[in-house]
């Protein structure tokens, strides 16, 4: 009976190549202060140094930023302690926002999450179903989704969008938007637009159709899209 074949390549043995591999491997582990036989110790240190510590730092930074903003509103009198005491909606939004903030490295998304919590604290209320959808959008969307939605809310106020439209007599609004964004490919922008339209945040107008330069700067967001933008924007 044939011996089962080892699916892994053989570990380097003796000889120049093997000795060099073993010595280099040992030195690498020593530099990391890890003990070769103690696999559990290696795993624990990897978790601590490369996962646990960065996550803790991210969590601390999030609460420091959010706490500082809330404290500033209290000092200015925009908020009172009574506004926060027993505000279960605020606590729920902070809980959801904190979980989402731990799962992203994008500053734009953390900013949107913090603004959602602050707007809830100062009294911006909405149907629970809508709020849950808005929180899900923040987590699911990329920073590009948020940027595109803000542009579409007022294209004429966006400097690069306005400049790009002025160069075109007739053409596609998508082409002008891509030039204004200066980076994403057409396929990526098309995907973003489909997502926003599918969620009802845009008004459904066809951006791929031919249009004059002036009409390319028409508002494209829906009322629910505008409400979402208010929810994730810094309070006035």
Protein Blocks (a to p, Z undefined) as FASTA:
>chain_A
ZZdddfbdcdddedjklmmmmmmmmmmmmmnopafklmmlmmmmmmmmmmmmmmmmmmmm
mmmmmmmmmmmmmmnomacfklmgoplklmmmmmmmmmmmmmpcbfklmmmmmmmmmmmm
nopacdfklmmmmmmmmmmpcfklmmmmmmmmommlpmklmmmmmmpmbdcfklmmmmmn
oppafklmmmmmmmmmmnopagoiafkbccdfklmmgcfbdfklmmmmmmmpccZZ
